[in-house]
Amino acid sequence: FSAYAKAHLGGDQRRQAALGVQSGCDLNCGSFYTGHVPDAIEAKILPQADVDTALERIWKMNIELGLLDAPSQRNPFRDLSKYGPRQVDTPRSRALALSAAEQSMTLLKNAGSLLPLALNSTRVALIGPQFNVTNEMLSIYASEGNQLVREHSPWSAFKRGGARITASVRGCNDTLGDGQSDIDCVESSQFAAAEAAAKGADVVLLFLGIRPAAFTPKNASSGAWEGEGRDRISTGLPGLQGELLRRVTKVNKRTFLVLINGGMLSIEDAIPDVAAILECRYPGQLGGDAIFNTVFGMNAPAGRLTTTWYPSTFIGTRPITDMSLRDHGGITYMHYSKKPVFPFGFGLSYSQFEFRAVEDTVRCTT
């Protein structure tokens, strides 16, 4: 907000609020309007009549939707007693959560058809700061009281599913002792343990990525946290995660990178080192089960990337206030002029597909 207002409106946020109201944006999700619309009216930048028009439209929609009515048979959705854990956490809801997570699994690399793994005969080591995440898989705006997700981390799903886990090592220390700062990966004292675990396994599943932070202050310098109002300052793997990957892949070439993240990650340097890559996003309360099912072939990945993945040098090529789609090399799959790390819509499958033109002969008889 402040950068845009400074560049285009002389830094006057009252003018920015007035422009929003007068352009037909009646409602602001947040506090920007409440903080600046009254001042804009007082400064004669925004006529009271324009605010009245916006309010009339908002309340008209509330009335039409029945949001001001008492609960009744005509409007049963106002009966708040019908909404709660008992109604939300049902077998059908859990099945839907699992299905959605499985459908979102996106396979980015699978050299030598490493995946899927054989459940009964493959010894796996789970390494990395994301191997036992729970609430972090829910992303932001989710209740931290979700007990279900705590029982369905990737580690617990692998253990419950019968995987032959030889070792589980975070590799990155929880330096602050808050149960979360391992994602920052700012020191390497666990790297030797990670290497030893990697040597003793047939396949390494290396769980790396970033975590949602909402508005909670975190270590911004590590680039490990993201959320509304909290953009990352870099797009690569946070802290020493990249070094952990290099150390692990050096001792075990059959390393499978599992990414848990929301925003894209510039992993161009990691791609040659790992045998397979699975992009999981923030997969939700049954995300651990979806990862387990995908790794061992109970679910065939069919997800596709919803964004273009840029190289780590991309953020230095254009100012953050430049909204142009074409300037400075362009952005999005339509206008980016260089080779992306992964293009929009990319995703592999366990199946092999072949497209061939088939020549049909059509005979018409009379």
KEKETI-524127 format. One record per residue: x, y negated, z of N, C-alpha, C, CB in turn. Coordinates in pm, whole numbers, plus 32768, in hexadecimal, padded with zeros to 4 digits. Glycine has a CB too. Layout:
# residues N
XYZXYZXYZXYZ...
***
This chain:
# residues 366
80538078800080008000800080567F8380007FA27FFF807880B27F79805E81027F00806C81597EE87FF381587F0780E981937F537FB981E97F447F4381987F147ECC822E7FC97F2281217F4D7EBA80CD7F247E4A809D7E957E5C80557F827E3A80717E727ED6803F7DEB7EF080AD7D847EDC80077DE17F7E81287DA87F0181977D4C7EF181B87D367E5F82117D7E7F3C81B27DA27E1081D87D9A7D83816E7D567D2E81F37E247D4E80EE7D687D5080847D3A7CF7802A7CCD7D3280307DAC7CD1802A7CBF7DB67FCD7C607DF480147C007E527F617CAB7E3F80967BEF7E3E80E07B937E9480E87BBE7F2580A27B0D7E8C80CF7C3E7F4180D47C6F7FC980577C55801A81477C35800D7FF07C1E7FDD7F757BF980257F167C7080267F317B7D7FE47F0C7CB480987EB57D2980A17E217D0380A77ED97D7B811B7E047C8680CB7D7A7C5680C47D497C5680347D6D7BC881017D9F7C287FD97D7C7C287F497D6C7CB67F167DE87BDE7EF67DBE7D107F497DB47D9C7F1F7D2F7DD77F4B7E2A7DF07F597D067DBC7FC77C857DED7FF77C127DB07FA87C757DCE808C7C1B7D2E7F8C7BB27CEA7F3E7BA87D257EB27BCE7C547F367C1B7D407E757C1A7D7A7DEE7BD87E047DEE7CAA7D857DB77BF07E537E587BB17ED67E617B1A7ECC7E6A7BE67F217ED87AE87E757EC17A567E667ED17A177E337E517A367E067F447A537DCE7E147A197D917D9B7A247DEA7D217A5C7D0D7D7F7A7A7E4F7D287A877EAD7CB87A287F237CC57B167EDF7CAE79D77F247D3079747F8E7D40799C7FFE7D9D79557FC77CBC7A0D7FF07DE37A3580547E4679F2802F7EC97AD3805D7E55797E80687EE4792D803F7F56796180717FDB78A0806E7F4479A980E07FDA79CD812180577A6281418058797B81A2806C7AA3812080C67B30814080D77B3F81AD81407B8280C281007B7D821D811A7B998288817A7C17826181C67BAA831281327C068229823B7C7781F782887C55817382C87CF381EA82307CB8812482E77CA380A783307CC8802B82E07CF280A983AF7CE4803B825F7D127FC882117CA57F5E82047D3F7FF681867C2B7F8981E27BBD7F2881D57B9C7EE6825B7B407F6C819D7B927F3782C57B6E7EFD83467BD97E9D83777B577F6C83AE7C557EB4834C7CC17E5C83767CCD7DDD83267D407EA5836F7C9C7DDD82A97CB77D6B82517C3D7D2B82127D137D9681E67BCD7D7282067B557D3681CB7B227CBF821D7AE67D9F81BE7B187CC982A37AEC7C5382EF7B457BD982D97AE77C7483837BC77BEF82D27C237B7E82BA7C117B46822E7CB47BAA82CF7BF47B9E81CE7BDF7B6F81447B617B1A813B7BD57BE680E47AF97B3F81867A7E7AEE81897A997A6781C97A0E7B3881D77ADF7A6882387AFB79EB827F7B52798E822C7B407A0983047BAC79C581DD7C04797481897BC2794B81067C8479BF816C7B42796D80F37AF7794A807A7B2E79907FFE7AF978B380667B767A0080127BA87A4E7FA17B3D7AAF7F707C287A9B7FC77AE87ADC7FCE7A817B3E7FB079FA7B097FDE7AA17BC77FF2799B7AF77F8279167AC77FAB78CD7B2F800078C17AA47F2F78847B00806578357B5A80BA77D17BA9806877ED7B0A8128779E7B6C7FFD773A7BAF7FA877727C2E7F6A770A7B507F3A77F37C2F7F47782F7CA87F0C78377D187F7478BC7C897ED578527CF47FEF78567D58805B77CA7D8E807678927D1B80DC77677D35807476DC7D60808976B17DC4801E767E7CE7808A76D97DAB7FA176B77E077F3376F47E917F4A76E67DCD7EAC77727E937F7677B47F127F92776E7F5C800378487EFC7FB577497F14806C77057F5180DF767D7F8780B876F67EEC815176347F3D806675B07F6B803975BC7FEE7FED756D7F017FE276207FF87F97763180747F49765780E87FA4769C80617EDC76AD80CF800776D7813980637660816D80B37744810680C2760F811280EC759F813D813F752F817C80EC756780C7818F751F814E807174BD818C801874E1821F7FFF74B4813F7F92756182387FE8758C82C27FD0757B8317804E761F82C57FA3759682DD80C475818325814274EF834D815375AE82D081B8749682F181307406830C813C73DC837980D973B3828B8125740B836E805D73E583CF7FF77418845C801A741C83A47F6E748B8464805B74C184E580827484851B8103755684DB8091743384C9814673F384F481C1744F84F4823A73BD857C81AF74BE84AB8230751F84AC829D74EF8461831875A18470826D748584128309745083C9837C73D6840E83B8742B833B835473AA847C837A733384C383AA7354851C842072F68515833972EE8537846F72FB859B84D972F68626849A728A858B8545732F868C84DB7328871384A47297873F8490737187768500727E877E842071F887AE84037202881C839A719B873A83D1718F885B837E718F88C2831771AB8885828E7109890C8315718A8805827E71A787C181FF723E87AC81EF715D873A81F772818797825D7310877A8258735A87CF82C0732A86E4826F7366885182A973A388AA830D743788928320738D893A82E57479884E82C17509883A82CC752F87D78339753F8809824774CA8791837374E5873583E074E6877D8467747E86C583E274C487FB846974C1884784E5754F88778505745D88C084DA7595882D855A7620884A8576763488CB85C2765C87D985C275C9890285FD75D68981864475F289F585E47558899D869575DF89DD856375F68A45850076878A4884D075998A32848976DA89EF8506776489E984DA77C08A01855177838960849778168A63854778728A8485B378C38AFD858F78278A9B8635791C8B2A85E879728B9D85CA79258C1985A279C78BBC864278B28C3185E378678CAB85C578328CAB853677F38CBA8627780B8C35850577D88C2B847D78488C238415777D8BB2847078BB8BED843F79278BD783E079828C5183D3797A8B5D840A79A88C8C84457A048CFE844279B48D7F84387A5E8D0084C079928DA283BD79468E1B83A1799B8E77834978BF8DFA835C79788EF7833F79C18F5082E479C28F1A825479838FDC82E679538EE0822B794D8EA981A379AE8E34819478BE8E7D818179B68DDD81FC7A118D6B81F57AA28D9981F379F98D0E826C7AC28DFE82427B4B8E3182427B708E6E81BB7B5C8E9982B17B138EB581807B2C8EF180FC7B428E8580947AB78F4C80D27AF78E18809E7B068DA880417B8C8D6580547A948D4280537BB68D5180D27C378D1380EF7CA98D6780B67C498D0081867CA08DEA80C67D088E4380927D0B8E417FFA7CF28ED280C57C958E447FBE7C8D8E447F2B7CC58DC27EF27BFB8E577EFC7CA48D517F307CD78CD17F007D6E8CCB7F0B7C988C5E7F4F7DA58CFE7F7A7E368CFF7F8B7E798D5A7F257E5A8D2B801A7E3F8DCD7F0E7E7A8E2A7EAC7E778DEF7E207E2F8EB07EAE7E0B8DAD7DFD7E018D737D777E638D007D627D748D437D5E7E8E8CC17DD07EE98C507DC37F7B8C7A7DBD7ED58BF07E367F9B8CF77DDB80278D247DD6805D8D147D4880328DB87E0580CE8CCF7D3A81048CAF7CB781928CE57CAB81028C177C9D81A58D447C5382268D837C3D82778D2F7BD982168E157C0B82EB8CFD7C06833C8CA57BB283B48CEB7B75836B8C2E7C0383DF8D597BB2844F8DA77B7A84418E357BAC84DA8D6B7BA184678E967B5684638F227B7E84C98F707B2B83D48F5E7B6D85498F517B4185B48F8E7AF385BA90247B0B863B8F4E7B1685C2906E7A9F85CB91007AA98550913F7AE5864291267AFA84E090F87AE18463912A7B1D847991597BAC842A919D7AC884BF91067BFA84D791287C878455913E7CD2852790B97CCB83F490EC7CB3837190F87CF4830F913F7C98833C906E7D1C82AE91867CD2829791997D6182F492017D9D820791C37D78830591F87E21835A92567E69830B92D37E90839692137EE6835493407EA4831793BC7ED6830D93B27F6D836A943A7EAA829593BB7FA0827E93A4802F82C99408808781E993AA804E82C49487806682F794EF80BF838E950380B882B4957080A183CB94D7804B845994F7803884B6947F8036846995437FB984809406803F84D4938E803784EC935380C1849493267FDB856B934880E6858E93068165859F9271814B8611934481A2855192218190855091918176857F914481F284C49162814C85C990D981D985EE907A824285A08FF9822A86899060824485608FC6829285178F48828A856F8EDB82C5848D8F5182D585968E7D827285F58E15829B85BD8D8C827486818E2D825A85DB8D2982C785B68CA182A585548C638308857B8C9C821C854D8BE0830F84F98B9B837184638BAB835C85198B0B837284398BE082E883AB8BEE82CC83768C7D82DD838E8BBF824183C88CDB830A839B8D678308832F8D83837084108DC3832083218D2D83D582BD8D48843C82638CCE845583018D7284BE824C8C7D83ED81F98C0583FF81668C2C840D820B8BA48386811D8BDA8455808E8BF3846B803D8B77844580738C1B84FE802D8B1A84A67FDD8AA2848C800F8A5384147FDC8A4A850580938A5C83FA80CB8A108389808F8A3D830381638A1F8387805E8AB782FC80238AE7827E7F9A8AA8826380168B7E82827F638A6382C87EDF8A2682B77EE6899B827A7E998A1F833C7F5E8963826F7F7288DA82427F36887982A77F3388C581B67F1E87FB827C7EEC879682D97E53879A82DE7F1D870A82B17E1B8752833E7D8A874B83537D4F87D483717D45870E82D97D98882383BE7D6688A583EA7D7888AE84807DB0891A83A17D1A88ED84C37D2288F985547D98894E857D7CA18933858B7DE2891F85E17E52896E86147E2289DF866F7EB3891486607DA189E786887D6B8A5186DB7D448ACD868F7CF68A1F87267D6D8AD886117D4C8B4C85BF7D9D8BC585ED7D668B2F852A7D5F8C1B863E7DA68C9086727DBB8CFA86077D588CCC86E77D648CFB85A27D6F8D61853A7DF38D5684F07CFB8D5584D87E1A8CDC84CB7E948CCC847D7F0F8CF484CE7EA28C3B844D7F088CE985527F7A8D0F85A47F938DA585A27F658CE186337F2F8DF0857C7F3D8E8285737F5C8EAF84E47EBF8EC685A57F6A8E4E84897F7B8E7383FD7FED8E2683BC7EFA8E5B83B080578E0F840880D08DD683CC810A8E3C836B81398DAF843A81668E14831481A38E7882BC81E28EEC8309820C8E378265822B8ECD8374826C8F3783C382058F9883FD82BE8EFA8435819A8F63843981368FBC847680ED900D840C80D28F6C84C880D58FD183968093901C832A80EB908D82F880708FBE82B6816E907582EB81CA90DD82BE81D3914C8325825690A282A381D7912683A481E19189840F816291DD841581FA9146849580EF919D840F807091E48416805A923B839B7FFC91818425808E920F8329807B925A82AD80D792D0829B808B91FF823A813892E082F5818E935582ED820F934082A0814593C282B0823792C3828A82B592AA8243832B92D7829982C39215821F839393078259840C933382A0846792BB82B6845693A2824F844E92718321849991F783408518921B838B844391938393858B9201834F860B9221838F863891B183EB8675923C83268613913483CE863A90C3842185E3904C83FF86D090A0840D85D68FF0845E85908F72844585DF8F03848A84FA8F76847986148EA7843A866C8E3E846C86428DB9842E87018E5D844B86338D538482860C8CD1844C867C8C9283FA85E48C7484BC86F88CA7842287678C6D83D887808BDC83F8874F8C7B834687178B92841587208B05843A86EF8AF584C986CD8AAB83D8873F8AB6851D871D8AA885AA86AB8A4785C387968A7D85F7865F8A61862B85FA8A04865D864589A186B885848A4F86AC8683893D867D86E188E886C586A0889387318728888F8664861F8873872185DB88208784858E887187EA857E87C0873E858588F587D4853A894A882F84A58933882C856C893688B8847588FD87BC83E588E187B1839B894A876083D08859877283E189B5873B83A38A1F86ED838E89FB865C83208A43872883C18986863183AB895985A8842889268562834488ED85A8848A88F785AE84FA88B18570855A890E85258546886585D7853F89938526859289EB84D5858589CA8441856B8A7D84EE85158993841884FF8972838B85608906835B846F89448374858F88B083B785EF8848839386768885836B860287E68407869888F683A6871189428385878D88E7838186FF898882FD87AA88AB83F38816884983F7889B8883842587EF87D88452889F89018450891F893E8475891D89D28454893D8928850A89958A0F844F89A68A92840F89CE8B02846E8A0C8A8883A489B58AF684F089E58B5A854D89A48BE3853A89CF8B2B85DA892D8BE984FC88EA8C6A84E689088CA6845D88558C5A84F6895A8C63840F89738C94838789B98D1C838889C88C2F833A8A148D3183E68A5A8DB283ED89F98E23840B8AC88DAE845789998E0A846489348E6F848388DC8E8A840A88DE8E4284FA88C08E2183BD88708E32834488BB8E8682DD884B8DAA8308893D8E7082D0898E8EBF827389928F51829C8A1C8E87826B89A18F6A831D89A58FF4834D89209039833489C68FF783E488B28FF28349882D902C832F881C9049829B87BE8FCD835F884E8FF182468841900481B6888F907F818788718F88816B8904909481C28957910781998914918C81BB89E0910181DD88C4919082248889920D82528802922D8215887C920B82E487DA91E481AD875691FA81718761921980DD86FC9180818686FE926180A986F79278801986D391F77FD0869192E67FF7867491AC800A8644912F7FD0863690C8803F85BB91447F86865D904E8020864B8FDE807D85D68F89804F86CD8F888087857C8F6D80AC85138F0D809185378E8E80DC84858F4480BC855E8E27809185908DAB80CA85228D4280C7860E8D79807D84EC8D22813C847A8CC8814984AC8C398163841C8CF781BB84A58BE480FD84D08B598108845C8AFC80E2854C8B3E80AF84758A7A80EC840E8A1B80C1840689A2811A83898A5F80BC838F896A8124837588F1817182F5890581C1836B8874811482D588A48217825F88B2826D820D8832826F828A88D782FB818B88418288813387CB829181478783831580A087F48281814286FD8310815A86AF838980E7865483AD81D7865E837A808586418353801A85E1836B805A855C83947FB6861483D9802F85218402806784A2842C80C884B384A17FF98442845280E7852D84C781408546853881CF85238512813685D98566821384CE855E829F84AC853C82F78529853E82D7844385A08342853C84D3839F85AB84C98425857684998369861A846B848385CF8486850685A8845584FF858A83C0856E8616847184E8850D839E84D484E88312855284FA82BF84A58459830785C684F282FE864284F882B2865D8582827786B584D0830A861D85EB82AC86378671827A85E8869181FC861686D682E58580864381E0852B865F816C84D986DC817C8580866B80F184C6870A81F984808788821183ED8778822E84C187D0828283C086FC8242833686E5826C82EB86928204833286A082F5826B86B281F1821B8669818F818C865D81C0822086AF8106814585FD818C80BA85EB81B280898562818980A786008247800D854781A77FD684C481888021845981D87F3E84BF81A6805483F5819480A1838F81D7812E83BA81FB805B83648251815A842B81C781E0845D81E7821B849E816A81DB84C3825D8247844D810C828984808094831784AB80B7828A8415802583458512807483D0853E8088842F84E1803E83E385D0805684A884D28074850A847B8034856084C87FD085638439809D8552854B7FCB8598859D7F69853D86117F44862085D07FA1855886507ED2850186BC7EA2854687447EA484D1869D7E1685C287487ED2860987C77ED985E488157F56869F87B07ED58622888A7F66860F88D77FE0864788878056865489637FD685FF888180C68627882B813586A98857817885BA8827819B86F187F681AD8765881081FF87C6887381BF873B8843828387E888DA820A8848893F81DC880289BD81A788A58964824D878289B28186873C8A27815087808A5A80D186A98A05813487AD89FE807C87F18A28800288718A74801E880F89B07FAC88BB8A49808589368A8F80AB89168B1880E589868A3C811088AA8B218134887F8BA3816888608C0280F488038B9481C3881C8BCF808F87FC8C21801A887C8C537FD787A78BD27FB688DE8BFB7FC5895A8C257F8489A48C8E7FD589B48BAC7F6D89A48C7E805889EA8CDE80AD89A58D6780A989F08CAB813F89228D6880AB88D88DE680AA88E48E2C802388448DCD80CC88D38DE37FB788D98E217F3189658E517F0F88A98DBE7EC789C98E1A7F4F8A528E477F358A698ED47F668AB68DE87F768A228EFB7FD38A368F80800B89C88FE27FE18A3B8F7880A3895B8FAF7FA788F190087F7788B08FC97EFC888690237FE788CF90007E89889C8FC97E0A88068FE27DF988E790057D9587D290417E448741905D7E3B86F890087EA4872490F77E5187058F867E9386C48F267EEC864E8EE87EA687278EB97F1B85DF8EE97EEA855F8EBB7EB585388E3D7F0284EF8F2B7EC0852E8DCB7EBE850F8D4B7EFC84798D387F07854E8CD87EAC84498D257F8283BC8D0C7F9D83B08C7A7FCA83838D6F800A83698C287F7D835C8B9A7F9B82D38B7D7FD883708B477F1B82D28B3E804C82578B0F808B825F8A77809082438B4E811B820C8A358045821889A48033819A896D7FF1829489817FDF818D88E97FF5812088A77FAE8155885F7F3480D58845800981A987F87F4B81E687B07EDC824F88057E96822587307F0D826D87DF7E1B82CE882B7DCB835888257E0A82D387F67D3B83A9888A7DEA843288927E1A8492889C7DA48442890B7E7884FA884B7DA98561884F7D4285C388BE7D6585AA87C57D3485AF89337D2C860089A87D50865589D77CDA85A68A1B7D81867989797C8086C289A17C09874589E87C2986DD89297BB2878789C27C9788068A027CB987F38A8D7CF4885289AB7D1C877C8AA87D2987638B2A7D6A87358B957D0786FC8B1A7DD786FB8B6C7C9786BF8BCC7C3B87218C387C0D86878B837BC2879D8C167BE687F78C807BB688208CE37C2388728C437B7B881A8CBA7CA2884E8D0D7D0E87ED8D777D4088758CB67D80876B8D627D2E87088DBE7D6586CE8E167CF886998D727DAD86A08E8C7D2186698EEB7CC085D78ECF7CA286798F797CF4858F8E957D0185018E7A7CED84D98E017D4084AB8EF77D14846F8DBC7D14843C8D467D5B83A48D4E7D5D846C8CC17D17836B8D3E7DD482DA8D397DE482B48CB67E2582A68DB17E3882668C667DDF82338BE77E1481AC8C027E5782258B7C7DA281A58BE57EDB812E8C087F2980DA8B907F4F81558C517FA5810E8B157F3E80CB8A9C7F6D80AF8AA8800380478A827F1E80478A63803580188A7B80BE7F9F8AD780B17FF489F2810B7FB18B5880C47F4B8BB9809A7ED78BCE80FA7F8C8C3A80837ED68B88816E7E628B9381C67E708BFF822F7DE98BAD81757E008C1A82737E038C6D82EB7E298CFE82D07D7F8C69832E7E128D2F82597E398DB982377EA88DBA81CF7DC08E0882037EF68D4D81CE7F648D44816F7FCD8DAF81837FA48CBD81797FE98DD381FF804B8E3C821780248EC081D980608E4F82AB7FA48EE181E27F718F5C81A47F7A8F55810C7EE18F7681D07F5D8EDF80D47F648ECF80437FF38EE080117F2E8E45801980548EAD805C80E18EBD803681078F51803D813D8E69809280E38F9480A98100902380B780C29072804480CC9057813E8043905980277FFF90A47FBD803F908C7F357F6B907D7FB7807390127F2080B28FF37E9F813B90337E9480BD8F5B7E8C8189902D7EFD821090677EFC820B90FC7EE08258904D7F8181A891417F1981A391D27F0C813C92027EA6818592107F91810991A97E5380BC91D27DDF802891EB7DF580F592497DAA7FF491D07E6E7F6491DD7E807F1991697E3F7F4191E57F157F6390FE7E257F2C908B7DDD7F8C90677D6D7F1590117E3D7F5A905A7CF47FAC90317C837FA78F997C767F7D90757C0080198F547C8280168EC17C7C7FE78E8F7BF680A08E897C9A7F8F8E2C7BF97F5A8DF37B7D7F4C8D5C7B887ED38E317B597F888D207BF37F7F8C8F7C047FD48C457B9F7FA98C697C907FB58BC57B8E80008B6D7B3380208AEB7B7A7FAF8B527AB1808F8AAD7B5880B78A317B98805689C07B7381468A0B7B70802F89757BD77FD089077BC1801788827BAB7F7188FB7C37809C88827BB480EA88087B9D8167882A7B4E810F87C37C2381A387C47B14822787D27AD6829087D17B45824187607A6E82F188297B3D835D882D7BA083D987EA7B63837D88C17BCD840087797B9E846E87297B6984F2874E7BAB845186947B7D8563872F7B6A85E687457BAA85FB86E07C1A8658873B7B42865C86FC7C71867386A87CE6869F861B7CC286DB86E77D3F86D586087C4A870185837C20868D852A7BF58765858F7BAF861785637BEA85A5851A7BB18580849F7C04852D85767BA6858084AB7C89854E843D7CDC85A883C27CD5854184697D6B862283D17CA3867A835D7C97866E83157C12870883877CAB861483457BBB860B830B7B34859F82A17B2685F183787AD2854A828E7B8B84DE822C7B7F84B881F87C098462826C7B38849381797C13846781437C9583E1817E7CBE845D80A97C9083CB81897D40835081C87D7182D481767D4F835A81DC7E0882E780F47D348274809D7D15824E80A27C828292800F7D3D829A80EA7C30827D80F27BA08214815E7B8782FE810F7B4F819C81347B64812F81927B4C812281BA7AB980AD81567B7C817B81897A64817381A979D6818D823D79BE81D68155798681408278796481538306794481C5831C78E180D38340790C81ED82B47897824C82C6782A82D5828A78438213828D77AE82E18226789B836081E378B083C5823C78F7834B816378FF8445821978E984B3825C793084AE82F4791E84AE823979C48498832178A5849883B17889841483F6789B84FA83F278DF83AF83AC78CC832883E278D78312843C794F8308842D785C8292844F7970826A84AC79D981F384FD79A9824884617A5D81D5856879EE816D85CB79D08193861C795580E4858679BB814E868B7943816F86E578D4815986A3784C811C876378DD8109863A784780EC85FA77C7815A859C7799806B85AE77D081A6856377F8820284F877D28291850B780281CF8477780682AB85707854833585847882838B85B1780C833B85EE78F683F7856777F18444857D777784B885E07787847A84FB774684D986057803854786627818851186ED783B85A3862F7888856D874B784A854387D3786A852587DF78FF85B18838784184AD88077923848C881779B184CA889579EB83F4881A79C584CF889C7A6E84FC89187AAF849889877A90850A89057B4A841789697AA183AA89C07A74833D89677A3B83748A197AEA8304898A79CA829C8935798F8214894A79D08292894F78FB81C288E779C3813688F179EE80F4896C79B080E7887079C880AB89B87A0080648A2C79CD80B78AAB79C780318A0F794781358AA679F4818B8B1B79EA81688B837A55821F8AF279F681768C007A33815F8C6C7A91816D8CF27A4A80D48C5F7AD281AC8D517A8D81C38DD67A5481608E3A7A8E82538E047A6C816A8EB57A5E81148F217A8E81668FA07A99809B8F357A30813390017AE1817390857AE2815A90CE7A5E814090DA7B5780F290A97A1A80D190E9799B812290AB792A803A90DE797D813290F678BE817490C67847810B90AE77DB81E0912B781681119037779E80AF9013773980F38FFE76B380618F95776280AE9024764B80E3900F75C480718FDE756C81229093758A808C8F73752480288F3A74CA80528F53743A80148EA274E57FFA8F8F73ED80168FAA73617F9E8F81730C8037903F734B7FBE8F4E72987F538F2B723A7F208FAB71F87F858EC571CE7E9F8FBD71F77E62903471BB7E14900971407E04907E72217E36904770D07DF4902370537D78907A70417E5590336FDA7D06903A70407C889082702F7C5A90756F9E7C1B904B70907C2390DF6F6E7BE890DE6EE77B5190E16EF57C1B91586E907B1190816EBB7A7F90766EC37A4590976E397A538FE86EF279EB90FC6E3679AC91216DB8791890FC6DBD79BF91B96D9B78ED90BA6D5A786190926D53781C90E76CE878528FF86D3377B191256D09776591776CAA76DD913A6C96775892096CDB76A9914F6C1F7623911C6C0075C891926BDD762890B46B8B
***
